[in-house]
Amino acid sequence: MEVIETAKKAIERRYLCDNCLGRQFAQLLTGMDNAQRGHAIRAALAMEYEAKPYPADMRNFYGFKFRRKLKGEAKKPVKCEVCGNIFKKKLAELVDAATSKLAGFEYGSFLIGTRPAGRTVIAEEELWEEIGADYCEPLKAEVNREAGKLFEKQTGVRFDRERPDVDILLDLEKGSADIALRSLFIYGQYKKLVRGIPQTKWEHYPETVEDIIAGPIMQQSAGTGHALHAMGREDIDARCLAWRPFVAEIENPARRRLDLEKIQKEINRTGKVEVSSLRNSDKNEVREIKHARPLKTYRLIVKFEKPIAKEDIERARKLAGVIRQRTPERVAHRRADLVRKRKLYSISIKKLTGKKAEITVKCEAGLYAKELMHGDNGRTKPNLSELLNNKAKVIEFDVIKIWI
């Protein structure tokens, strides 16, 4: 009886389609959708109308509205005063428009949403003020669900709230369908085999590690842009002989099913960058990689001002411990001027010539190994030059181990 009385109140001064009528009782009558729920309530009201006398205005409403809806006596359709009959035809047309815009793109999942017309929001709120909103479902929730069912039926593509390949927005006010392709993410590990190229885009350098890796991926995916998210970075003049994890991001990819084995071979043929372990990834892994801070082992070829004494090799080990570094002069133009504390776990010296040595250091992420050698005009303390009382100059620098 509560449902019947509330339904009467809901349609006393307005016409509601089956969806909008049924939606007001979505939490009460289970086992059916809103259209079925509304139809059942309307039928119950129609039977009650036939059996009981009502005031003239109510009889006129029930007789005119119900018979036009249930008995097909209308010469033209009645328009719902809440949704504007969105569920009849308009929603299907908007879904058709979305599928047309996605023609030629590969996608395996979608997320769909709607922007309701302003008048429907006002009409729904006015209805709730009259009858309450205790058992209802918002119009937007039903439209989203029904649009998703239509799109899934048309395309065979699955709905995915967490990681969709494409976002679809249906604007009910403008009658438009907008699509946004999610980026494609490819995980891998790389080695940089040559010196003189930066990791990511830099206006002074025509070629980067990012360009070399992204090139074949862009060719296969037909994306519009790319970015490289790596676990740390090496200097332009350094090689990275350890495997450095990365995720390549491709914007607006037309194709997602890529031949990763072919891509890997194309990259490795350059002789500048070598990649391995390519596989599909996601944005969550980007965050993991960007926040990781693994220990690093570096190998440096260093030339000293004076010959290296035998006791210097043993003395250098005392450098291990906490190192205080002010932002180096060479990167001060693009980094905040801070003093950072980083741990040096070990250092070893292998004498190559009288004044030249191979030095290996294992340290915490973020320690500037070059400045550890020469001191950077006192900005790094302690440092090897100061400890040995012998000025040092770094000739070569390589990353040889990333402790992941």
Secondary structure, DSSP 8 states (H G I E B T S, - for coil): -HHHHHHHHHHSSS---HHHHHHTTTTTS-SS-HHHHHHHHHHHHHHHHHHS---HHHHHHIIIIIHHHHS---SS----TTT-SIIIIIHHHHHHHHHHHTTT---SEEEEEEE--HHHHHHHHHHHHHH-SSS---HHHHHHHHHHHHHHHHH--EE-SSS-SEEEEEETTTTEEEEEE--EEEEEEEEE-SSS--SS-BTTBS--HHHHHHHHHHHHHT-SEEEEEESS---TT-EEEEEEEEEEEEES-S-----HHHHHHHHHTTSSEEEEEEEE--HHHHHHHHH---EEEEEEEEEESS---HHHHHHHGGG-EEEEEE--GGGTTTS---EEEEEEEEEEEEE-SSSEEEEEEEE-TT--HHHHHH-TTTTEES-HHHHHTS-EEEEEEEEEEEE-
